Amino acid sequence: MRMITFFVIGLTVHVVFFISIFDIYFTSPLVHGMTPHSTPLEPPASRLVLVVADGLRADSLFTLLPNGSSRTPYLRSIIEDKGTWGVSHTRVPTESRPGHVALIAGFYEDVSAVAKGWKENPVEFDSVFNESRHTWCWGSPDILPMFAKGASGDHVYTHTYPAVEEDFASTDASKLDSWVFTQVKSFFKSAQSNSTLKASLWEDKNVFFLHLLGIDTNGHAHRPMSQEYLDNIGLVDAGVAEVVSIIEDFFDNDGRTAYVFTSDHGMTNWGSHGAGHPSETLTPLVAWGAGVQKAKGATEPQPYNDGFLQDWKLEHLRRVDVSQADIAPLMASLVGVPIPVNSVGVLPLLYLNNSERFMAESMYTNAIQVLEQFKMKMMQKKETTLSFLFTPYQLLTESKQAEFTQKARILIQLEKYEDAISLCQSLISRSLEGLVYYHTYDRFFLGCSVVLGFVGWTSYVVLVILKTHIPGRNLARLCTCVAVVITLFLLIQRSPITYYIYCLLPIPVWYSVLKDAQNFTCVSLTVRNKPGCCMAVYFCCPQVVSFFHRAMLTVGLAVLSLWPFLSGLFGKAKSRSLSWLVGCLCLAAFPLMPVVGREPNIHLVTCAGLLALFTSACYLWSSRRRTPLHLGDRPQFVIQMLLVAVCAYVPSLTHSSLQQKQGLPLLNQIISWSTLASSIFVPLLSSTRLFHRLLSIFLSLTSTYLLLSTGSEALFPPVLSWLMFVWINIEQEALLAQGIVQSDKKKSTWFILTLGITLTSPFLQVFFIITAFFGTGNIASINSFDPASVYCFLTVFNPFIMGGLMMWKVLHDLFIFCLRSNLFLIVLVISDLMALHFFFMVQDYGSWLDIGTSISHYVIVMSMTIFLMLLSVVTHVLTSQRLVLWRQRKMHFP
């Protein structure tokens, strides 16, 4: 099999495995075709005002100032007198779009929305806005359009400011909120002279939505503890008070307006959100007005042990916490519109101030609405499953559904409202559990199919390396029969096309494995290699545990630093052994550094640039006799080193300008984007000498990485690069020590497979891949990536460009590792196809290591596998010019 064919097949297989993760675990939870249900009684409110302060933490709103006063006097007075308050608990990902979907539509969105940058609708869904008679919205262009596009009809009206206003370098981000308040005031003022608009406003079932982004923007730019963030909260409080006064005056204080004030997510102390830290998931909720229970004193101990009541000086008032999705049915109940058909929220009755009958009817409507989703989900699954294989959810069969609904209806008619409410809550609980049951109905089946294919592919790669093929006609017939049976089975069940891929993929893979089954006897020889087995057992454990405790990488690096001394290599290459020891110990310090919450330290970025220049100069000086630079190559290296010096200074200049609220300097932005664009092509113009080419690649990558750094992570690539350089040298020494010459392909190949003679085992390959990702502080969470890293390139919010730059930063260290791996295979004079086989074996081992941890970690490993495949092609191109010269001259390392 040719290299390009094997690469395409391998890439396709791994892409299928990667997609299967989302298809199995992250499919949309939504179902369609349900009938909307609303409470048959007169609602308490004719209109609803929803105010969402984006990025507002609960403690930032509720905590008093040191002098005992509140920075939000109006909302504090509401809490203590006119309304009900509590904490709204959000879910991961704590981002703006999922948060608003939970608030307004009542369900927790699936991860597929990230492909749209949290802006567009990956799937259509119902919302309170869609069910309203009219909805007027003011705020961000990133949030409002998705609810207007998802609404049926043209009754959702949006008013947004330009996207360029969402600038983290803005002199005053609170102007975004001031714009909203100004627009709302102008809107009601103009309605006084517009009879058509005024008539629409006086109709019932209207919603007014104010999205306030200033707090979130100031939090990202200046941190939540900054004065800008706290002052913005005070501005919002004053703006809300003014808007409420204007609305009440417009409607002649008719007492038919309900108000809900909340937030979509919180924010960490270091100005990020997306994960599940309490500062991100705990948001404020304050409701008042028509139909809302007024403030009640706490007559008995409250069921909260978090200490917030005492910290906020609110222990004397009743606190009512809710899940974020519960706010949607609350708003629907207040204004009298149907609960969104996709909502999974449970109506929080303690917020309502109405008759017991109204509460019972509202809860019954909520139960029927959730039950409708359960019925639709069950019907869809039943239609796509053979009748004798279908297993219904036993706690809520069709007979039990009828029993629940009939009994609840009877209890309401008998005016046993408390019993009816309790029964409806039980029905909602079972319906939600049943939704999860049917949503994950095929998970085990698909998981087994993918695992079977994964095992087969890994085995096939190992067998290809052994290079022995034995034909088997009966096996081919058997595999064909199995494929036909599986196809018919899926066809009868009307399964999605992806099911065919996951179930049929293992068949050709396992056919290729089983026809060479006898070659597995060769693999058993490697088990007799006691050093390899010991190394495998030792390094397997830290790699798995490192996903939970990054300090295990430090332990692994500390042990790895002793390799030259334990192997006897120290006596033959003392300088390289000592370099390996120092490099491992320096690298071991990075996993001990804090993952998140680090304050930017631009001085370390400057130091990293100086370190890169120093190491480059030392190499050029030490190799001036053995591999001198040609006169024509010197200008490029001088220019690249000057560019590194400039890029080490640009972050300092940029952050200084932002702190002084002068914005992002245009010259800095031009330098940053120009450096990024040229970083891939400049090394192709450098000398064809191998280590000169490596140095050019290092300088080019370092320039971009410095622009994306904010602190200690900038020191990681120079240390990693030095260690990879020493690793290549030590591998050559190990080869020479074992008597393996470079031109002996068979011995070199077997040398790799013995897994333990030198440092080339897949265990160490994957160990350094994990170290390259986690060593700089990355974790499986959005909030481990500081948005300040991209401020040299842009400050206006753009999720795709910012995400792409973050991905470039993550791949930088993996690229360094790919260069090392490619050069090692060049040294061994291994064919390109054999190198690719070995690469797939290493990456598949890495994915298997992580199967037992968690889905998010497995996604990371599979993503890195695909990226490393593509990076290996790039590194092959960058070093290909030198590859021929290396093999022809058989040059030794300088």
N, C-alpha and C positions, 0 to 999 in steps of 0.2 A: 504494500500500500504506500503510495506516494505521500510526502509530507503534507502537501496542501490538502489532499483528500482526508488524511487522518485529522488534520487540524480542524477542517470544516465539520467533520463528524463529531469530534470531541466538543467543539464549541456549541454545536446544535444540541448535543445531549445535555450539556451543562445549562444551556439556556432553558431547555425544557424542565430540568430539575428546579431551576430558579423560579420559573413561572409557576410551577406546581405549588410552591410555598404560598403564593398569593391566592391561587385557585382553591387550595384546601383550607387555608386558615383565614384569609382576608377577603372573602367574597362579600358582596353587599348583603346586608341583613334585610333589605327591604322587599316587600311583596306588594303587588298591586291588585286592584279589582275590588277593594273593600268599599262598603257604603258608609259615608260619613254619618256620625250620630251626634246629636246635641241634646242638651237637657230640655225637656218639654215645658219647663216653667219660665216665667219672666226673669231675665237676668237682672242683677242689681245695678249694672253699669251700662250706659249707652256707648261709651267710648273708653279706650285704653291708651295710656301713654307709657311706652316702654323706653327707658333710658339705660343704655349699656355703656359703662365706662370701661373701655378696652384696657386690659392690663392692670386693673385696680385690685390690689390685695385686700383681703378682709381686715387684716390688722392695721393697714394704712388708713382705712376709713374709720374703724371703731376706736382705735387707741387715742387717748386724750393727750394733750400737750403737757409738758412738765408743770405748767402753772394750773392745771386742772381744767382748762377750757378745751374746746374742740375746734379742730381746723375745719370741721364741716358743721357749723352751728345749725343750719336749717335741717339737714338730715338727722342730726342728733335730736332735735326737738320732735321730729316725726317719730323716731324710735321711742322716745320717752312718753309720748302723749297720743299721737294720732294713728299709729300703724303697728304692724307686726314685723319683726326682724329675725334674721337668722343667718346661717352660713350655707351657701350653695356649694355643694361638693361636685367638682368637675371630674372629668376622666381624661386619661391620656389618649391621644396627644392634646396637650393644653395649648392649642393654637386657635387663632381667631375664627377660622371657618368652622371647624368642628364644634367650637363653643357656641357660636351663633346658631348652628343647626340644632344643637341640643336645646337651646333656649326657645327657639321659635318653631321648630318642627317636632321636638320632643323625642328625638332618637339620637343615639351615639353613632356617629358616622364611621364608615369603614375606611381603611387605610388607602383605598383606591383614589380618594380625593386628592392625595398628595401629588398624583400625576397631573392634576390640573392646577397645581400651585395654590390649593385651598380657595380657588376663585370660582371656577365653573362647576356645573353640576355633573358629576360622573354618572349619576342616576337621578331620575326625576323623583320628587318627593312632595308631600303635602306639608302645609305650614299654617300657622295662625293667620299670617298675612293672606294666604291664598283663600282661606275660609271667610275672611272679613268682607264687609261691603266695600270699604275703601281703606287703603293704607298709604300714608304719606311718610316718606323716609328722608332723613338728612344725615350725611356722613361720608364715610370712606368709599371710594370707587372699587375697593377690593372686596367689600362686603355686600353692599346694597344691590348691585346688579344680579347677584345669584338668586335672590329671592324674587326679584321682578321677573327674571326669565323663567323661573320655576312656577310662576303663578298662572292660573288659567284666566284668560281675559286680560284686560288692560286696566285693572283697578288698583294696581300697585304703582305709586308714583315716587320716583327717586330724584334726589337733588344731591349731587356730589361735587366736591372740589377737584381740581386737577391732580393726577397721580404724582406729579413732581413735587407737590406740597408735602408729601410724606418723606421728608428728608431728615435723616438722623443728625445731620450737621446744621439743622435749622437754628437760627438765633433764638427762636421762641416757638417750640412745637405746640404750646398751648393755644396758639392762634387757630389750630384746626378745630378746637372745641369752641372757641369764640365765634368762628365762622358758622358753626351749626346753630348756636344760640341766636346769632344775628339773623340767620335765614328763617328760623322758626318765628321770631318776632315779626319779621317783614311779611311772612306768609299770613299770619293772623291779621295783621294790619291791612293787608291788601284784600283779605276776605270780607272786611267790613264794607267795602265798596263794590264787591263782586257778588251779585245776588245768586248766580249759579253755584259758585264755589261755596258760598255761605249755606245754601240749601243742602249741599252735599255734606258739609261739616255737621249740620244739625241732625243728620240721619243717624240711626243706631248702627251698632256693630262696626264702628270705625276704629282704626288703630293709628297711632302716631309713634314713629320710631326714631329715636335720636341716638346715633352711633358716635361716640366721643373717642377719638383715637389719640388725642394729645398726651394723655397719661402714659399710654403704652410707648409712644415715640420718645417721650422724655425719659422713661424708664430704661429703654435700650441705650439711649445716648448718654445718660448721666447717672444711671443706677437708681433703684427705688428709694434709697435713703438720701438722695440728693435734694437740695432745696427746690430745684426746678420741678421734680416729681411731686413733692409735697405741696408746693404752691399751686400746681396744676389741679390738685384735688380740691383745694379751696376755691379755685376759679369755677370748677364744675359745680360745687355746692351752691355757690352764688348764682350761677346760670340756671340751675334747676329751680331754685326758689323764684327767680324772675319768670321763667317759662310757666311754672305752675300758676303764678299770679295772673299772667296774661291769658292763659287758657280758662281759668275760673271766671275772669272778667268777660271773656268772649261768650261763654255759655251761661252768663248771668247767675253764676254760683248755684247751678241747679242740683249740685250734689250727685251727678250721674257720671262722674269721671273717676276712673281707677288708675292708680299710678304704680308702676313697678320699676325699681332702680336696682341694677345688679351689674355684674361684670362677666365677661366670657371666660377669663382665666386670670391668674395672678402673675407673679414674676419673682424670680429668685433675687437674692441680694446682689448678684453679679449681673443682673439685667438681661436674663434670658428666660425663655419658657418653652414648654414642649414636653417635659417629662412629668413625673408624678410627685415631686417634692411638695410638702404641704403649702409652702408659699405660692405654689403654682395652682394647686387644686382647691384651695379655700378662697372663695370669693364672697363678697357681701350680698345680701338680699334684703331689701327694704320695700314693703308694700303698704300702701295707704289709699284712702279714698273710698269710693262707692263699693260696697260689698266686702270690704276688707276689715278684719277684726282689729279693733283698736288696742293700744298697748295694755297688757295685762301684767299685774305683779306676779312674781314667783311665790306661790303659797307653799310649795314643797321643794325638796332638793331636785335639781334638774339633772337629767341623764347625760351629762357631759363632764368628762374628766380631763379635758385638755388644758384647763386653767385659764382659758381665754376670758371667761366671764369676769374673773377677778382682775385680769390684766386690763380689760376694757371698762371696768367699773360699771358693768351691766348685770351684775348678779341679782339685782332686785327686779329685773324684768324677764318675762318669759321669752326664751329663745327657741325658735322653731327652725331646725336645720332641714334641708331638702337635698335631693339629688338634682343636678342641673336640669335633667329632662323633665322633672316634675313641674317646672315653671310653665311649660307649654299648656298642659291641661288646666293649670290655675288661671292663666290668662284667658283661655277659651271659656272657662266657667264664668269668669267675671263679666265678660262682654257678651256672652250668649252665642258664640259661634261653635260649630262642631269641633271636637277635639281632632287635631290632625290624624289622619288615618294611619300614619306610620309611627305615631307616638308610642313610646314604651314608658312614659312617665305615669306616676301615680298621684292623683289629686291630693295636695296637702290640705286637709280639711281645717287644720288649726289656723289657716290664714283667712278662712271665710267667716263672714259675719252675716248669717242668714238662717232661715228656719231649718229645723231638722229634716223636714221633708225635702227641701231644696238640696241639702247635703247628700241625703240618701239617693235622690234621683241623679244627682251629679256623679256620685260614685258608681251608680248602676250604669250610667252612660259610659263612664271610663272603663268599666269592666267589659261591657259589650264591645267597645271599640278595640280593646286589646284582644279579646276573644276572637273577633273577626280576623285579625292578623293570624292568629293561631290556626283557625279553620282553613284559611287560604294557604298557609304554609303546609299544613297537613295534606290538603287536597293536591297541591303541586307535587309533593313527594310521593303521594299514593299513586298518582297518574304515571310517574316515571319509575315505578318499582313493580316488579312482578308480585301479584297478589299473595302468593304463598310465601314470599320473602319479606313482605311488608310487616314491620313491627310497630304498632301504634304506641303513642305515649300513654302508658297505663293509668296515670293519675288524672287524665282528662280525656277519656274516651267520649264518643258521641253521646252515649247515654248519660254520662256524668255531666257533660256540657248542658244538656237539656234539664237535668235535675238542678244544677246550680242556678240557671237563669229563671226557671219556674219558681223555685223556692224564694229567690231574692225578690221577684215580682210580687209574690204573695205576702212576704213580710212587709213590703212597702205599703201594700193595700191595707194590711192589718195595723199600720202605723207603728210597727216595731222597727223603728228606723236604725237603732244601734245594732240590732242583730243583722239587718239588711246590709248595713255598711261593713260589718265584720265579714259577712259572707262574700260580699263583692271584693273586698281586699284579698280574701283567700283565693277567689277565682282569678284575680289579676296575677297573683303570685304564681299560681299553677300555669296560667297561660304564658307568662314570661319564661318559665322553666321549659315549657313545651316548645316555645319558639327556638330556644337554644338547642333543644334536643333535635328538632328537625333541621335546623340550620347546620348542625354538625353530623347529620345522619350518615353521610358517605365518607366522613373523614378517615375512619379506620381502614375502609376498603381502599381508598385512594392512597393513603399513607403506605399501606403494605405494597401496593403496586410500584410506587416510587422507590421505596426501599429495595425491593427486589431488583428493579432496574439499576439502582445505584450499586448494589453488590455485584451484579453482573458486569457492569461497566468497569468497575475497579479490578475485578478478576481478569477481565479481557485485556486491560492495559498491562497487567503483570505478565500474562501469557504472551502478549506481543513482544515484550522485552525478551522473553526466552526464545522467541523466533523458531518455533516448531509448529507445524501444521499437519493435522491428521484428518483425512476426509471421513464423513459419516453420512450415508444416504438415509438410513432409517431415522436418524436423528432429525434430518431435514423434514421428512414426512410428518414426524410427530409434532415438530414445531409448527408446521403448516396447519395441522388439524387443530392444535390449541388456539392458534390465531383465528381460525374460522369460528370456533366455538365462542371465543370471547367477543368477537365482532357481532355474532348473532345475538348474544346475550345483551350487549349494550344497545343493539339496534331495537330489540323488542322493548327495552326500557326507555327508549327515546332519550338516551343520555347525551349530554353536550359533547361537542367534537373533542374537547380537551380530555375527556374521559378515555376516548379511543387511544389518544397519544400515550397517556400514562399507563394504560393497561397493555398496549401492544408493544411499547418500546422494550420491555424486558425480554421479549421473545427472541428477536434477532441478536440481542446482546448475549443472552444465555446460550443461544445456538453456537455463537463464536467461542464461548467459554467451554462448553461441554465437549465440543469436537476435539479440543486440545486438553481434555481433562487429565490425561496421564502425565502431562507435564507438571502437574502440581507436586509430583514427587520430588521435582528439583527444588521446589520452594522449601521443602522440609529440611533441606541441607542447611538453610540459613538459620533454622532454629538451633542447630548445634553450635552456632557461633555465640558463645557465652558472653563476650563483651558486648556484642550487638544487642542481645536480649536484655542485658542489664541496662544498657543505655535506653532501649525502647521503653522499658518499664519506668525508668526514672523520669525521662523527659515527657512521657505521655501524661503523667499526673499533673505537673505544673501547667501544662498547656490547657488542660480542662479547667483546673481550679482558677487559672488566671482570668477567666471570664467573670469570676465573682470576686477574686482577691488579686488585684494587680501586683501585689508584693511578691507573688509566686514567681513572676518574671525576674525579679531581683534575685531570688534564691537560685533560679535556673542559671542566670548569668554568672552568679558568684561561683557556682559549681563548675560551670563551663570554663571559667577563667583558669582553672587548674589543669585543663586538658594537656597542654604541652608538657607539664611536669609529670603527669601520670603516664603519659604515653612514651616518655623517654626522648621526646623531641627537643627538650631544653638543651641537652648536651650537644646537639648538632646545629641548633639555630637559636642561640641565646637572645640575640636582639629581637628577633621576631616573636619569640615566646614571651619576652617581657612586654613587647608592644601589645600582644594579645591579652595578657593579664591586665594591663592598664586600660585597654579599650573596653574589655568586658566590665571591669569595675566602674568605669565612668558611665557606661551605658546603664549599668544596674541602678544608678541613682535616679534615673528618670521615672521609672514606675512608682517610686515612693513619693513623688511630688503630687500635690492635690489635683484631682481630676477636674473639678469645677470650682468656681468661686475665686479664681485667681485674679488679682488686680493686674492690669497691664503694666509691664515693666519694660519700656522701650529701650532702656539702657542695655538690657540683655540682648536685644536684637542687634544693637550696634556692636556689642562684644562678639556675637556670633559671626557677624560680617568680618570683623578683624581676625577672628580665629580661622575662618575660611581662607582669608588672604594669606595669613601666616603659614598655614599648612601647605597651601599651593606654592608659595615662594620657597618653602623648605624642600618640597619635592623637586621643583625645577633646579634648585641649586645642587641638590645631592645627585641628580641624574645628568648633570651637565656634561660629564665625561662619557658615560656609557650610551646615553641617548640624547645627544645635544639637539636643541631646537634649530631648525633651519631658519635662515634670515627671513624668509617669506612668512613663516608661522608666528614669529614673535609679535608683530603688531596686533594680531587677533587676541593673543593671550593678554597683552597689555590692556587692550580695550575691554576685554571681559573682566579683568581684575578691577579696572576703574569702574565698570558698571556695578560690580559687587559693592564697592565702596559707596557709590551713589545710592544704591538700594538699601544699604545699611543705614543711611542718613534720612532717606525719604520718610520712613514710618515716624521717626522722631519729629520731623517737620510737620507731617500731616496731623498727628495727634496734638501737637502744640497749637496748631491752627484751629482744630476743632474745640479744644478746651477754651480758647479765647473767643469761640463762637464767630469765627471768621470764615467758616465753610471749608470745603475741600479745595486746595489750590489747584488750578487747572494744569499747571506745569507738572505737579506731582501725579495727577491723573494720566497725563500723556506719557510720562516716563513709565508708569506702572503697566499700562496696557501695551506699550511698545515692547517692554521687557518680556511680558507674558507671550506676546505674539512671536517674538524672535527666539524664545528659549528652546524650541524644538529644532529650528533650522540652522541656527548658528553652529552647533557642534558638527554638522555635516561639512562645514567649510574648514574644519581644523585639520591638523596633521593626521596622516593615516597610521602613524605609530600608535600602538594600542594604548599605552598609558597616557600619551598626550591626548588621544581622543577621550579617554576617561576623564582626564582633568578638565577638558573643555566642557564635557557634559556636566560635570560636578559644578563648575562655575556658573554655567547657564541655569541649572536648576536652583542653585543657591540664591541667585539674584531674585527669582520669582518667589521663592519660599520666604525670604526675608521680608518681602512686601506683604506677605500674608501672615506674618507673625506678630505677636503682641508681648511675648515674654520668653520664658525659659525654653519653650519648645523650639525656638530658633537654634539652640545649641545642639539639638538632637541630630540633625542630618550630618554635620561635620564629624561628630563622634561615630555615628553609624557608618559613614563612608570610610572613615579610617579603619574601623574594625573589619569591614568587608574587604578592604585592600589587604589587610594583614591576613585575613582568612584565605584569600587566594594564594598568598605566599606560603602559608602553613600547609595548605592542601598539596602544593607542589612538593614541599619537603616531605610530607607524609607519603606521597607517591614514590618519591625517590627512596625513602627509608624502607618501603615494602618491596623495592626492586621492580616497580611497575614503570615501564618506559612509556613515553607519550604516544608512540606510534602503535602500541599494542592495543587494538580496539577491543578484542575479546576480554583480555584481562581487565581493561578499564571498565568495561560493562559489568563483568562479574564483581569487580571491586565495588561498584555502586550497590549491587544487589546484596552484598554481604552485610550491609547495614551496621557498621560499627568499627571497621578498621580505621577509617578516618572520619573527618567531620562532615561527610557528605550524606548521611542518613536522612530520610524524609522527616524523621522526628525533629532534627535540628533545622531543616529547611522550614518546616511549618512553625517551629518555635520562633525563628527570626521574623517570619511573616507576621505572627501575632505581636511580637515585640515592636515591629515597625508601625503597627496600627495603634496599639494601646500605649506604647511608650511615651507618646507625646501628650497623653491625657485624653485621647478619644475614648468614648464609651458608647454603648448601644443606646444612645439617647440624643435627641435633637439639642438639648440644652448644654451639651458638652462642647458645642462649637460657638465661640463668641463671635457675634456679628461684627465686633470691632476689628476682626481680622481682615475684613474686606474694605475697610474705610479708605485705603490708599487707592482703590479702584472705583468705588461708588459709595454714596451714602443714602441715595434714594431707594426706598424699599422695592426690591425686585427679587422674588423668591427663587426664580430659575437661575438668574445670573449669580446671585449670592450662593446658591446651592452648588452651582458648577465650580465656582472658585474654591469653595470648601472641599469639594471632591478632588480638585487638583492638588490641594494641600495634603489631603489624606494619601493620595496616590504617589506623592513625591517620594516618601520613604520606601514604599513598595517598589517604585521604579529603581531605586538604588539597589534593592535586593535582587531584582530581575537582572540588572547589569552583572552583578556578581555571579549569579547562576549561569548566565550565558557565557561569561568568560571562562568559568570553570569547565564547561563542556567543550569550549574551544581548546583549552589546555589539554584535555584528555583526547582530543582529536576524535570525538564521537560524532557520528553522522547527525544531520539535522533531524531526521526522522526518529532516531534513537533518543535524541535530546528531548523531542516533543513527547515521546512515550514516557520518559522519566518524569517530565514536568507534570503530565496528567496524573501519574502515580502519586507524586508528592501532594498535589492539590486535592486529590480524592481522599488521601489519608487525612488531610487537614479537615475536610468536611466531615469525615466520619468521627473525628475526635469530638466534634461539637454537637453531634446529633443528640446526645444525652443531656445537654444543658438547657437551652430554651430556644424558642422559635426565632426570637430577635437575633440571638447569637448565630444561629444557623443561617439566617438571611445574610448576616455580615460575611460569614465564611464563603458562602456560595457567591456572593457579590464579588468578594476579593478574588475568587477563583476565576470568574469570567474576566474581570479587569486584568488580572495577571496574565491570562492568555493573550489578551490584546497588547499588553505592555511587553510581553516577550517578543512579539513581532516587531515592535518599535525598537527595542534594544538590539534585536538581530540586525535590523537595518543600520542602526547607528554604528555597530561594530563590524559589519560585514566587509567593509573595505580592508580592515586590518586582518580579518580571518584568514584570507588566502596567504598574505605575507607571513602570518604567524606559522602556518603549517609548512610553508615552503622553507623558511629559514630555521624553524624549530628554535626560536629564541627563548632564552631563559628570562625570568623576571629580573628587573634591575634591582 
